[in-house]
Amino acid sequence: MNPRDPRATAPAPAPDENVRARSSLVSSAAGFVVASVLAGAVAWGSGCHGEAPPGPSTEKPQRQNALPAPPAPTTSVALPSPSPASSGEPHAAAPESAAPSAAPTSEAVAEAPKEEEEEKPYTGPLLGAQWIQTPVYPTMEFSNKRVGYIRRGGKVPVDPKPLKGGNCAKGWYRLLDGGYVCGKYSTLDMSDPQVRLGVTPPNLDDLLPYKYAYNNAHGTPLYRSVPSREEMNRYEPYLEAARKKKKEQAEKKKAELAKKEAEKKASDSEGVGGSSASATGKDAVVAVAIASAGVSEGSGGDSATPRKPEKDKDAPLPTGALPSGDGPGSAGTPSSGVDDKTAAAAAAASLGLGLAEPPPETEDDKPWWQRTYDKDKPLSITLADLDKDADGPVAKRMVKGFFVAIDKSFGWNDRLWYKTTSGLVAPSDRMYVIKPPGSQGSDFPEGARQVGFILSTKASKYEVDAEAGKVKVTGSIARQAAFGLTGESVTVKTVLYRKTTDGWWMRDKDGTYAEPGTKPSDLATGEKWVDVNLTRKTLTLVEGDKPVFAALISPGKRSSNKKKDHPTKPGVFRIREKHIAAVMDGDGTAAGDLPYSIEDVPFVAYYDGSYALHGAFWHSDFGRERSHGCVNLAPLDAKRVFMWTEPRMPRGWHGVWSTPQKPGTLISIHD
């Protein structure tokens, strides 16, 4: 895929600082307010060479209860329209794969505090970020070499005295954790709307930094601001179709009740009044059928014997017209027990009529998201095509399987809505909040040389007597369970078993195990590093020679089909940049593949181009090949790796880059 650089969304370094902004205000009678949206393009972050999209061929994410909706507003609120400059989210260039930025040339470089000071609660002045990605520079100068960024609404510790220099007319603010921010893009006023209504800070105490919603249907719109009822009906025609269907079902139920009542009366009359009553009862059933077809009964004559027309009895009726009086065959009686539709058709046919129907709409006349697709005619759509759907309040439409990160939820026009972290608005009734997988990793137990993991869905614990060549099952163990291994193994009747630190034995083919590979040669004494084993599909965190943590991974999926072959690239790398969350999207690589977009993939650490270690909340298939080249981890495991590795994420920042002075943690990836 063509990844996008998170830095491309930051204000361009220019003397005149010419940046546009847009804002959308959403409020309700309950006082709920949705943040304003800035003109800087939303940060659709870079990704792997395509992350496996959760679609028909992949595991469907688990559903979680929807977010509760606050009281819906009682009155309609007019919302400002976005400016032309913000008509869509542009695709940006791939993140740099070159070496980290050069050392700062200016002497005005902010010093980072000692690590022990980070643990103390900070109660001093804060600087609020006003731009979707407020850039942090190494010196008081605009440049392409940034050391990080703060997401709009983020608050960071700061020296409150502005410093003059460079091209920032409002002065520079020195951040206590290192770096400088121009006053043009930030403020000390925490009540400023761009800060107060910015993106909700990520919840780093939870399993995931945000809640995520899975789009369950093609064509779901992402609005730039909350739409009116008229706009909803225009851009979501399925809403009217659903209302019509509901009305038809209600009318059908009403007709069925009337029919049953008529049949009951006919049956009661037949039992009491004989054949003439029976005829009357049958006519009642016919009346229901004719009424269902929209045909009026005649007003004169015997109800059991239709009268003939007085004039022009042989004249043809206009095509599609229904007579207002009786006509030939109007007393045709359908058999009891038929449904209304059949009865109506029979009644119309008895009158020599056909029910008028509109000309059929061809598939080509429909927008892509309303067409019917199958294996012989797959959906062919790209991300660029989705951007073309932008129209008025609609920024784009989503393909089934897209994910959005939820900033806030709110009620509006009798619907629950999600405001996404990208500042767009999505209808929740087309999505559901997912339940992410839990942690799969484990600290290395005392005395363990390896950490074992179960991959089989049906695995057992064993007692092994190697001398007697006997093996006995002593219990069961769940898939993806983790435990310490002593390093001792035996083979009994060609089957390999590994001994656990708890005394039982694991059958080798039921799982895998993590153990650090060869230590890279260019490590400093005691330096931390990450070992990724593509064969065993495990990751190990190591301090010098001591392994401290292990987890299952999902590396790139290999295939004999070149277009579907996405192996994870082996080699020795250093982490180049880290993001608490970044968007990953891309087009399919083979015919019939759908594009995908996962907003704010959590705990991303890029190490080579668009390849990264990151959390995956859309599947729990760890221990097997799954990704499009990245190294997938369960969310809690990814968080553990993210917080343990360098460069350290400063307080309140959303992204950070390594520098020659602060290099990223080394990653060794091997088979």
Beta strands, then each sheet from edge to edge (+ up, - down):
strand 1: 26-27
strand 2: 33-34
strand 3: 62-64
strand 4: 126-129
strand 5: 133-136
strand 6: 148-151
strand 7: 155-163
strand 8: 172-175
strand 9: 180-182
strand 10: 186-187
strand 11: 211-215
strand 12: 220-223
strand 13: 394-398
strand 14: 403-412
strand 15: 415-420
strand 16: 425-427
strand 17: 431-435
strand 18: 442-443
strand 19: 450-454
strand 20: 459-465
strand 21: 470-477
strand 22: 482-492
strand 23: 495-500
strand 24: 505-507
strand 25: 511-514
strand 26: 528-533
strand 27: 538-543
strand 28: 546-552
strand 29: 571-574
strand 30: 577-586
strand 31: 596-608
strand 32: 611-615
strand 33: 631-633
strand 34: 655-657
strand 35: 666-670
sheet 1: 1+ 2-
sheet 2: 3+ 17- 11+ 14- 15+ 16-
sheet 3: 9+ 8- 7+ 4- 10+
sheet 4: 5+ 6- 34+ 30- 31+ 32- 33-
sheet 5: 12+ 13-
sheet 6: 18+ 28- 27+ 26- 35- 29+
sheet 7: 21+ 20- 24+ 23- 22+ 19- 25+
end
